[in-house]
Structure formats: C-alpha cells, structure tokens
Amino acid sequence: MPRTGRWKQGQSGNPRGRRPGQRHRITVLAERLMENDASDVVRAVIAAARGGDMAAAKLVLERVIPARRGRPVALKLPSLETSADLVAALASITNAVASGELTPEEGQSVAAILEQQRRAIETIQLEQRIAALEARSA
C-alpha cells in the first residue's frame, strides 16, 4: 500500500525551522510571569533558609557557591621530549592515583593531557621522517 501524506519522504513541513535566537513561547510567557515576583521569591527562599529550611539553604548555596568541577593538580612529571618519556609520566600518574594523591578522575584527566602531548610528539617525529625520506629521494 503506497504511503500517503502531506509531505514527501525527506521533505520537512517547516524547511526553514525556528529562527536562530527565537525562544519558545512558553519560556517567554513563564519569564514574564516571574519577572515581577522574582525578587519576592528570592527574598522568601532566603528567609526560609535563614529559618532552617535545608532545601531552601541548599538552593541558595548552589547559586552562590556552585559545585567545584575540579581542582588544581600539582604533580611532578619527568620531562616529556619523546614518546618514551610518556611511559615514565604515566607511571607517575598511576602511582599518584594508587597512593591517593590523585583521584582516579584526576589521573584520567592528566593522562588525557599526556595523550595529547604524545600525539604532538608523534606528529613532529612523523614530519621529520617524511622530510628525511623526501630529501633522500630528491
């Protein structure tokens, strides 16, 4: 049975879509409703937090002091000049995680940075090898 409908397959009913920057009408309406009462609501939440309402206190604190997404990591790593140097650096990270100096997530983040360094080193080495081969064949 052939498929019938208003639009051909692969053809959008609204090809231009919503214009960039245009906001959903419900969001705009909600913001208009809250516009006049926002300061009163904030005052009420702060008063509730002062009165011992832990949910209100949490709400206030989350806005004033957002959760930290990481911390600076001080880790002594060997010089990273070649791909072989990265093995010692990864061993340092592994030891730091094993000893509790770094969390596993922090170790993974530092290892990801070392992976970028490895790629950069290998790219430079590859360019040098290609240049040497081209010079030899010329």
C-alpha positions as CSV (number, residue, x, y, z in Angstrom):
1,M,0.0,0.0,0.0
2,P,1.6,3.3,-1.0
3,R,2.2,5.8,1.7
4,T,0.1,8.9,1.5
5,G,0.6,12.1,3.4
6,R,1.1,15.8,3.0
7,W,4.9,15.7,2.7
8,K,7.2,13.7,0.5
9,Q,9.7,11.5,2.3
10,G,12.7,13.6,3.3
11,Q,10.8,16.8,2.9
12,S,10.2,18.9,6.0
13,G,6.9,20.6,6.7
14,N,8.9,23.6,8.0
15,P,12.2,23.7,6.0
16,R,13.4,27.0,7.5
17,G,12.7,25.9,11.1
18,R,12.8,28.2,14.0
19,R,14.9,31.4,13.5
20,P,18.2,31.5,15.4
21,G,17.7,33.2,18.8
22,Q,14.0,32.8,18.8
23,R,12.8,31.4,22.1
24,H,9.9,29.0,22.9
25,R,6.7,30.9,23.6
26,I,6.1,29.0,26.9
27,T,9.5,30.0,28.1
28,V,8.9,33.7,27.3
29,L,5.5,33.6,29.0
30,A,6.9,32.0,32.1
31,E,9.6,34.6,32.3
32,R,7.1,37.4,32.0
33,L,5.0,35.8,34.8
34,M,8.1,35.6,37.1
35,E,9.5,38.9,36.2
36,N,7.5,40.9,38.7
37,D,7.8,38.4,41.5
38,A,11.4,37.3,41.2
39,S,12.8,39.5,43.9
40,D,9.9,38.5,46.3
41,V,10.6,34.8,45.6
42,V,14.3,35.2,46.2
43,R,13.6,37.0,49.5
44,A,11.2,34.2,50.6
45,V,13.8,31.5,49.8
46,I,16.5,33.3,51.7
47,A,14.1,33.9,54.6
48,A,13.2,30.2,54.6
49,A,16.9,29.2,54.5
50,R,17.6,31.5,57.5
51,G,14.7,29.9,59.3
52,G,16.3,26.5,59.0
53,D,14.7,25.1,55.8
54,M,17.6,22.9,54.5
55,A,16.1,22.6,51.0
56,A,16.0,26.4,50.7
57,A,19.5,26.7,52.1
58,K,20.8,24.2,49.6
59,L,19.1,26.1,46.8
60,V,20.7,29.4,47.9
61,L,24.2,27.8,48.4
62,E,24.1,26.1,45.0
63,R,23.5,29.5,43.4
64,V,26.0,31.5,45.5
65,I,28.8,28.9,45.6
66,P,28.4,26.5,42.7
67,A,29.9,23.0,42.9
68,R,33.5,22.9,42.1
69,R,34.3,20.9,38.9
70,G,38.0,20.2,39.6
71,R,41.0,21.3,41.5
72,P,44.5,22.3,40.5
73,V,46.7,19.3,40.5
74,A,50.4,19.6,41.5
75,L,52.2,16.6,40.2
76,K,55.9,16.3,39.4
77,L,56.4,14.7,36.0
78,P,59.5,13.9,34.0
79,S,60.5,16.0,31.0
80,L,58.4,15.0,28.0
81,E,60.5,15.2,24.9
82,T,59.9,11.8,23.3
83,S,57.1,9.2,23.3
84,A,59.3,7.0,25.6
85,D,59.2,9.8,28.2
86,L,55.5,9.4,28.4
87,V,55.8,5.9,29.9
88,A,57.5,7.3,33.0
89,A,55.0,10.1,33.2
90,L,52.1,7.7,33.1
91,A,53.8,5.6,35.8
92,S,53.9,8.7,37.9
93,I,50.2,9.3,37.4
94,T,49.4,5.7,38.2
95,N,51.5,5.9,41.4
96,A,49.7,9.1,42.4
97,V,46.3,7.5,41.9
98,A,47.4,4.4,43.8
99,S,48.6,6.4,46.7
100,G,45.5,8.6,46.9
101,E,47.4,11.7,45.9
102,L,45.1,12.0,42.9
103,T,41.5,10.7,42.4
104,P,41.0,8.3,39.5
105,E,39.2,11.0,37.7
106,E,42.0,13.5,38.1
107,G,44.5,10.8,37.0
108,Q,42.4,10.2,33.9
109,S,42.3,13.9,33.1
110,V,46.1,14.3,33.4
111,A,46.6,11.1,31.3
112,A,44.4,12.6,28.6
113,I,46.6,15.7,28.5
114,L,49.6,13.4,28.2
115,E,47.9,11.6,25.3
116,Q,47.6,15.0,23.5
117,Q,51.3,15.5,24.2
118,R,52.1,12.0,22.7
119,R,50.1,12.9,19.6
120,A,52.0,16.1,19.2
121,I,55.4,14.4,19.6
122,E,54.5,11.7,17.2
123,T,53.2,14.2,14.6
124,I,56.6,16.1,14.8
125,Q,58.5,12.8,14.5
126,L,56.4,11.8,11.5
127,E,57.0,15.1,9.8
128,Q,60.7,14.7,10.4
129,R,60.7,11.2,8.9
130,I,58.8,12.3,5.9
131,A,61.1,15.2,5.3
132,A,64.1,12.9,5.6
133,L,62.6,10.5,3.1
134,E,61.8,13.3,0.7
135,A,65.3,14.7,1.0
136,R,66.8,11.2,0.3
137,S,64.6,10.6,-2.8
138,A,65.3,14.0,-4.3
